[in-house]
């Protein structure tokens, strides 16, 4: 099989060279004929053997030949430009993770085409479709989900496809027990029990995810339970404790269990969402007055212990650090605090770029450019907010590509992110 593949590749390359040579030869012939015709017309005109009508016809033929020559070289130039920019397009595609509708996919489905044509880095699955307020979105039961994940992965081009899910346990778990999946306790409940209990439950969770084919779980939550009434963290039992050391210990158990099955985890929500009193899904969350320095401690501990595969940002704003932008769009948070101070060199995921905190305060294009320049490596578009958009991945890819062309994003940023993404994907079993 390998020998055939190599032969086929060489054959395609040979045919491409032959086609290019033939096109160049045809253009040369047209150019030569045009030059010859021009000389002949001049001679006949001088000898008065040609009429104005003949001259007009000859001029038309000559113009046609010239246009053929111009069209050929324009086509060649466009092809060469496309070939030159293709590697960049493919790298940008790896920086995108999108959500989609469908419990099964075929060759004609939009997500299948996007994975192939855009070289998408990943997809994220949900059980509930928020725009239509209905179920199912992607997940029905074990066998259906397993087949869907396998079909999605089979569409990937060169690098493996990241297939992600939010499976924290408790209320935030797309794999519901009612669908036949394992019941996993919330972080708050497990944080009150012995660490061995948590490790056992997370082992069950990770084994289930591996069996289904998932390779990314967007968890654990390492937010400290500073505000128990927090509508998106404490109120949903997503925090292990109000003690940063305890949070780090239980998160470490979560990561260890998943690492045993080759599943990537993501510490969230950087730099800490535990003190907030509003939901960033609905609007920009301001933690300027409530944020505490200890919220960075779980990240510090886990990064130091090599227990941080990746980090997910929060759409929270702390004006004491950056008066203008939330963490997702802020170089001060990502480049300075996370990468320089905490010495994290791995992949940074954005939280959903379609959350209210972003879409209601920043333009779509501006937010994408700022997130990448801030240091984010993979941008998530869940397509599961207020509205659904099949073209979201292509739109995002084109915005990034044009921003690089226009000098708004340094090309080096794309190469940096791509290198980190490949390093992350090498961890997948």
C-alpha positions as CSV (number, residue, x, y, z in Angstrom):
1,X,0.0,0.0,0.0
2,X,2.8,2.4,0.9
3,X,4.5,1.8,-2.5
4,X,1.3,2.6,-4.4
5,X,0.8,5.8,-2.4
6,X,4.3,7.0,-3.3
7,X,3.9,6.1,-6.9
8,X,0.6,7.9,-7.1
9,X,2.1,11.0,-5.6
10,X,5.0,11.0,-8.1
11,X,2.5,10.5,-10.9
12,X,0.4,13.5,-9.8
13,X,3.6,15.6,-9.5
14,X,4.7,14.5,-13.0
15,X,1.3,15.3,-14.5
16,X,1.3,18.7,-12.8
17,X,4.8,19.5,-14.2
18,X,3.7,18.3,-17.7
19,X,0.5,20.4,-17.5
20,X,2.5,23.5,-16.4
21,X,5.1,22.9,-19.2
22,X,2.3,22.5,-21.8
23,X,0.6,25.7,-20.7
24,X,3.9,27.5,-20.9
25,X,4.5,26.1,-24.4
26,X,1.0,27.1,-25.5
27,X,1.5,30.6,-24.2
28,X,4.9,30.7,-26.1
29,X,3.3,29.6,-29.3
30,X,0.5,32.2,-29.0
31,X,3.2,34.9,-28.3
32,X,5.2,33.8,-31.3
33,X,2.2,33.7,-33.6
34,X,1.1,37.1,-32.4
35,X,4.5,38.5,-33.2
36,X,4.6,36.9,-36.6
37,X,1.1,38.1,-37.4
38,X,2.0,41.6,-36.4
39,X,5.0,41.7,-38.8
40,X,3.0,40.3,-41.7
41,X,0.2,42.8,-41.2
42,X,2.7,45.7,-41.2
43,X,4.2,44.4,-44.5
44,X,0.9,44.0,-46.2
45,X,-0.2,47.4,-45.1
46,X,3.0,49.0,-46.5
47,X,2.4,47.2,-49.8
48,X,-1.3,48.3,-49.8
49,X,-2.4,44.7,-50.1
50,X,-4.7,44.8,-47.1
51,X,-7.9,46.8,-46.6
52,X,-9.2,48.4,-43.4
53,X,-11.6,45.6,-43.0
54,X,-8.8,43.0,-43.2
55,X,-6.8,45.2,-40.8
56,X,-9.6,45.3,-38.2
57,X,-10.0,41.5,-38.4
58,X,-6.3,40.9,-38.0
59,X,-6.2,43.4,-35.1
60,X,-9.0,41.4,-33.4
61,X,-7.0,38.2,-33.8
62,X,-3.9,39.9,-32.5
63,X,-5.7,41.2,-29.5
64,X,-7.2,37.8,-28.8
65,X,-3.7,36.3,-28.8
66,X,-2.4,39.0,-26.4
67,X,-5.4,38.4,-24.1
68,X,-4.6,34.7,-24.1
69,X,-1.0,35.5,-23.1
70,X,-2.1,37.9,-20.3
71,X,-4.7,35.4,-19.0
72,X,-2.2,32.6,-18.9
73,X,0.4,34.6,-16.8
74,X,-2.3,36.0,-14.5
75,X,-3.6,32.4,-13.9
76,X,-0.1,31.2,-13.2
77,X,0.5,34.1,-10.8
78,X,-2.7,33.4,-8.9
79,X,-1.8,29.6,-8.6
80,X,1.6,30.4,-7.4
81,X,0.2,32.8,-4.8
82,X,-2.3,30.2,-3.6
83,X,0.4,27.6,-3.3
84,X,2.6,29.9,-1.3
85,X,-0.1,30.8,1.1
86,X,-1.6,27.3,1.5
87,X,0.7,26.3,4.4
88,X,-0.4,29.4,6.3
89,X,-4.0,28.7,5.7
90,X,-3.6,25.2,7.0
91,X,-1.9,26.4,10.2
92,X,-4.6,28.9,10.8
93,X,-7.2,26.1,10.4
94,X,-5.5,24.3,13.2
95,X,-6.2,27.3,15.5
96,X,-9.9,26.9,15.2
97,X,-12.3,24.6,17.2
98,X,-16.0,24.8,16.3
99,X,-19.3,23.4,17.3
100,X,-21.9,22.0,14.8
101,X,-25.3,20.4,14.6
102,X,-25.9,16.7,13.9
103,X,-25.8,13.4,15.5
104,X,-24.2,11.9,12.5
105,X,-22.2,13.2,9.5
106,X,-21.7,12.3,5.9
107,X,-19.4,13.5,3.1
108,X,-21.8,16.3,2.3
109,X,-22.3,17.7,5.8
110,X,-20.9,21.1,6.5
111,X,-18.6,20.1,9.4
112,X,-17.1,17.2,7.3
113,X,-16.2,19.7,4.5
114,X,-14.9,22.2,7.0
115,X,-12.6,19.7,8.7
116,X,-11.1,18.7,5.3
117,X,-11.2,22.1,3.4
118,X,-10.1,24.3,6.3
119,X,-7.9,21.8,8.1
120,X,-9.8,22.4,11.3
121,X,-7.9,21.8,14.5
122,X,-10.9,20.5,16.5
123,X,-14.6,20.2,17.1
124,X,-16.6,20.4,20.3
125,X,-19.7,18.3,21.0
126,X,-22.9,19.2,23.0
127,X,-26.0,17.4,24.2
128,X,-28.2,20.5,24.0
129,X,-28.7,23.0,21.1
130,X,-29.1,26.4,22.7
131,X,-30.2,28.4,19.6
132,X,-33.2,26.1,18.9
133,X,-33.6,25.3,22.6
134,X,-33.9,21.6,21.7
135,X,-32.2,18.2,22.0
136,X,-30.4,16.3,20.7
137,X,-27.5,18.4,19.4
138,X,-24.7,15.9,18.9
139,X,-25.0,13.3,21.8
140,X,-27.8,10.7,22.1
141,X,-26.2,7.6,23.6
142,X,-22.9,5.7,23.8
143,X,-22.9,3.9,20.5
144,X,-24.1,6.8,18.5
145,X,-21.6,9.2,20.1
146,X,-18.8,6.7,19.6
147,X,-19.6,6.4,15.8
148,X,-19.9,10.2,15.4
149,X,-16.5,10.8,17.1
150,X,-14.9,8.2,14.9
151,X,-16.5,9.6,11.7
152,X,-15.3,13.1,12.7
153,X,-11.7,11.9,13.2
154,X,-11.6,10.1,9.9
155,X,-12.1,13.4,8.1
156,X,-8.9,14.9,9.4
157,X,-6.1,15.7,6.9
158,X,-2.6,15.6,8.4
159,X,-2.8,16.3,12.1
160,X,-5.2,14.4,14.3
161,X,-8.5,16.2,15.0
162,X,-9.2,17.3,18.6
163,X,-12.7,16.1,19.6
164,X,-13.7,17.9,22.8
165,X,-16.4,17.8,25.4
166,X,-17.2,19.5,28.7
167,X,-17.4,16.7,31.2
168,X,-16.6,18.1,34.6
169,X,-19.1,16.1,36.5
170,X,-22.2,17.2,38.4
171,X,-24.4,19.7,36.6
172,X,-21.8,20.4,33.9
173,X,-21.6,17.2,32.0
174,X,-22.7,16.7,28.4
175,X,-22.7,13.0,28.9
176,X,-25.8,12.6,31.0
177,X,-26.6,9.5,33.1
178,X,-30.1,9.5,31.5
179,X,-28.4,8.8,28.1
180,X,-26.6,5.8,29.6
181,X,-23.4,7.4,30.6
182,X,-21.6,7.2,34.0
183,X,-22.8,9.5,36.8
184,X,-19.9,11.7,38.1
185,X,-20.2,13.8,41.2
186,X,-19.7,17.6,41.1
187,X,-16.3,19.1,42.1
188,X,-18.0,20.5,45.2
189,X,-19.2,17.1,46.4
190,X,-15.9,15.4,45.6
191,X,-13.9,18.2,47.3
192,X,-15.6,17.1,50.6
193,X,-14.5,13.5,50.2
194,X,-11.2,11.6,50.4
195,X,-9.0,12.1,47.4
196,X,-9.1,8.4,46.5
197,X,-12.8,8.7,45.9
198,X,-12.2,11.6,43.4
199,X,-9.5,9.6,41.7
200,X,-11.7,6.6,41.3
201,X,-14.6,8.7,39.8
202,X,-12.2,10.5,37.4
203,X,-10.7,7.2,36.3
204,X,-14.2,6.0,35.4
205,X,-14.9,9.3,33.6
206,X,-11.6,9.2,31.6
207,X,-12.1,5.6,30.7
208,X,-15.5,6.4,29.3
209,X,-14.3,9.3,27.3
210,X,-11.4,7.2,25.8
211,X,-13.9,4.5,24.9
212,X,-16.0,7.1,23.1
213,X,-13.0,8.4,21.3
214,X,-12.8,11.9,22.8
215,X,-9.3,13.2,23.2
216,X,-10.0,16.6,25.0
217,X,-12.0,17.2,28.2
218,X,-12.4,20.9,29.0
219,X,-11.8,20.5,32.7
220,X,-10.9,20.6,35.6
221,X,-12.3,23.9,36.9
222,X,-9.5,25.4,39.2
223,X,-11.5,28.4,40.2
224,X,-11.5,29.0,44.0
225,X,-14.9,29.1,45.6
226,X,-14.5,32.7,46.9
227,X,-18.1,33.6,46.2
228,X,-20.4,30.6,46.9
229,X,-23.3,32.5,45.3
230,X,-21.4,32.9,42.1
231,X,-24.0,32.1,39.4
232,X,-21.6,30.3,37.1
233,X,-19.1,28.6,39.5
234,X,-20.0,28.3,43.2
235,X,-23.7,28.3,42.5
236,X,-23.3,25.3,40.1
237,X,-21.0,23.4,42.4
238,X,-18.1,23.6,40.0
239,X,-15.4,24.5,42.5
240,X,-13.6,22.0,44.8
241,X,-13.0,24.4,47.6
242,X,-12.3,27.9,48.9
243,X,-8.7,26.7,49.6
244,X,-6.3,27.0,46.6
245,X,-4.1,24.0,47.8
246,X,-7.2,21.8,48.0
247,X,-8.3,22.9,44.5
248,X,-4.9,22.1,43.1
249,X,-4.8,18.7,44.7
250,X,-8.2,17.5,43.4
251,X,-7.5,19.0,40.0
252,X,-4.2,17.1,39.9
253,X,-6.2,13.8,40.5
254,X,-8.5,14.8,37.6
255,X,-5.5,15.4,35.2
256,X,-3.7,12.2,36.3
257,X,-6.7,10.0,35.5
258,X,-7.2,11.5,32.1
259,X,-3.5,11.4,31.3
260,X,-3.6,7.6,31.9
261,X,-5.9,7.4,28.9
262,X,-4.2,9.9,26.7
263,X,-6.9,12.5,27.1
264,X,-5.9,16.2,27.1
265,X,-7.3,18.3,30.0
266,X,-7.6,22.1,30.3
267,X,-7.3,24.2,33.5
268,X,-10.0,26.8,33.6
269,X,-11.0,29.6,33.8
270,X,-7.8,31.6,33.8
271,X,-7.0,33.8,35.7
272,X,-9.9,32.8,38.1
273,X,-13.7,33.1,37.9
274,X,-14.4,32.1,41.5
275,X,-14.9,35.6,42.9
276,X,-17.3,36.9,40.2
277,X,-21.0,37.6,40.8
278,X,-22.1,37.6,37.1
279,X,-22.1,35.1,34.3
280,X,-19.7,35.8,31.4
281,X,-22.0,33.7,29.1
282,X,-24.4,36.7,29.3
283,X,-22.1,39.7,29.5
284,X,-18.7,41.0,30.5
285,X,-17.8,40.0,34.0
286,X,-16.0,42.6,36.1
287,X,-13.9,41.2,39.0
288,X,-11.9,44.4,39.6
289,X,-13.1,44.7,43.2
290,X,-13.5,41.0,44.1
291,X,-10.4,39.3,42.5
292,X,-7.8,37.9,44.9
293,X,-4.2,37.0,44.2
294,X,-4.6,33.5,45.6
295,X,-6.8,32.7,42.5
296,X,-3.5,32.1,40.6
297,X,-2.2,29.6,43.1
298,X,-3.8,26.5,41.6
299,X,-2.3,27.4,38.2
300,X,1.1,28.0,39.7
301,X,1.1,24.7,41.5
302,X,-0.2,22.6,38.6
303,X,2.1,24.2,36.0
304,X,5.1,23.7,38.2
305,X,4.1,20.0,38.6
306,X,3.7,19.5,34.8
307,X,0.0,18.9,35.3
308,X,-1.2,21.5,32.9
309,X,-1.8,20.2,29.3
310,X,-3.5,23.4,28.4
311,X,-5.2,26.4,29.9
312,X,-8.6,28.0,29.0
313,X,-9.1,31.7,29.4
314,X,-12.0,33.5,31.1
315,X,-13.9,36.5,29.6
316,X,-13.4,38.5,32.9
317,X,-12.1,42.0,33.2
318,X,-9.9,43.2,36.0
319,X,-9.2,46.9,35.5
320,X,-6.3,46.8,38.0
321,X,-4.4,44.6,35.5
322,X,-5.9,45.7,32.1
323,X,-8.4,48.6,32.2
324,X,-9.6,47.9,28.6
325,X,-9.8,44.2,27.8
326,X,-10.9,40.9,29.4
327,X,-8.2,38.2,30.0
328,X,-9.0,36.4,26.7
329,X,-8.1,39.5,24.7
330,X,-5.3,40.8,27.0
331,X,-1.5,40.3,26.5
332,X,-1.1,41.5,30.1
333,X,-2.9,38.4,31.3
334,X,-1.8,35.8,28.8
335,X,1.7,36.9,27.8
336,X,2.9,38.5,31.0
337,X,1.1,36.7,33.8
338,X,0.5,33.2,32.3
339,X,3.5,32.8,30.0
340,X,6.2,34.9,31.7
341,X,5.3,34.9,35.4
342,X,3.8,31.4,35.6
343,X,6.1,30.0,32.9
344,X,3.4,28.2,31.0
345,X,4.5,27.2,27.5
346,X,1.5,25.1,26.4
347,X,-1.6,25.7,24.4
348,X,-4.1,28.4,25.5
349,X,-7.7,27.9,24.5
350,X,-10.1,30.7,24.5
351,X,-13.5,30.2,26.2
352,X,-16.3,30.4,23.7
353,X,-15.7,33.4,21.5
354,X,-19.5,33.7,21.0
355,X,-20.3,34.3,24.6
356,X,-22.1,37.5,25.6
357,X,-19.0,38.9,27.2
358,X,-17.3,39.1,23.8
359,X,-20.0,39.5,21.2
360,X,-21.8,42.3,23.1
361,X,-18.7,44.4,23.7
362,X,-16.2,43.7,20.9
363,X,-16.6,43.3,17.2
364,X,-16.2,39.8,15.8
365,X,-13.1,40.6,13.7
366,X,-11.5,42.8,16.4
367,X,-12.0,40.1,19.1
368,X,-10.4,37.4,16.9
369,X,-7.3,39.6,16.1
370,X,-6.9,40.6,19.8
371,X,-7.2,37.1,21.1
372,X,-4.4,35.8,18.9
373,X,-2.2,38.8,19.5
374,X,-2.9,38.4,23.3
375,X,-1.4,34.9,23.0
376,X,-4.3,32.5,22.5
377,X,-3.6,29.5,20.4
378,X,-7.0,27.8,19.7
379,X,-10.1,29.9,19.4
380,X,-13.4,28.1,20.3
381,X,-16.6,28.9,18.4
382,X,-19.2,26.7,20.0
383,X,-22.0,27.8,17.6
384,X,-24.2,27.2,20.6
385,X,-25.2,30.6,21.8
386,X,-27.8,33.0,20.6
387,X,-27.6,31.9,17.0
388,X,-26.1,29.2,14.7
389,X,-23.8,30.0,11.8
390,X,-22.6,27.2,9.5
391,X,-20.0,29.6,8.0
392,X,-18.4,30.6,11.3
393,X,-15.2,28.6,10.8
394,X,-14.5,29.9,7.3
395,X,-15.3,33.4,8.4
396,X,-12.9,33.2,11.3
397,X,-10.2,31.6,9.1
398,X,-10.5,34.4,6.5
399,X,-10.4,37.1,9.1
400,X,-7.1,35.7,10.5
401,X,-5.6,35.2,7.1
402,X,-6.5,38.8,6.0
403,X,-5.2,40.2,9.3
404,X,-1.8,38.5,8.7
405,X,-1.7,39.9,5.1
406,X,-2.6,43.3,6.4
407,X,0.1,43.2,9.2
408,X,-2.5,43.2,12.0
409,X,-1.3,39.8,13.2
410,X,2.4,38.9,12.9
411,X,2.9,35.7,10.9
412,X,5.2,34.5,13.6
413,X,2.2,34.3,15.9
414,X,0.6,31.7,13.7
415,X,3.8,29.7,13.6
416,X,4.1,29.8,17.4
417,X,0.6,28.6,17.9
418,X,0.9,25.9,15.3
419,X,4.1,24.5,17.0
420,X,2.3,24.5,20.4
421,X,-0.7,22.7,18.9
422,X,1.4,20.0,17.3
423,X,3.2,19.5,20.6
424,X,-0.2,19.1,22.4
425,X,-1.5,16.7,19.8
426,X,1.5,14.5,20.2
427,X,0.2,13.7,23.7
428,X,-2.9,12.0,22.3
429,X,-3.0,8.2,22.4
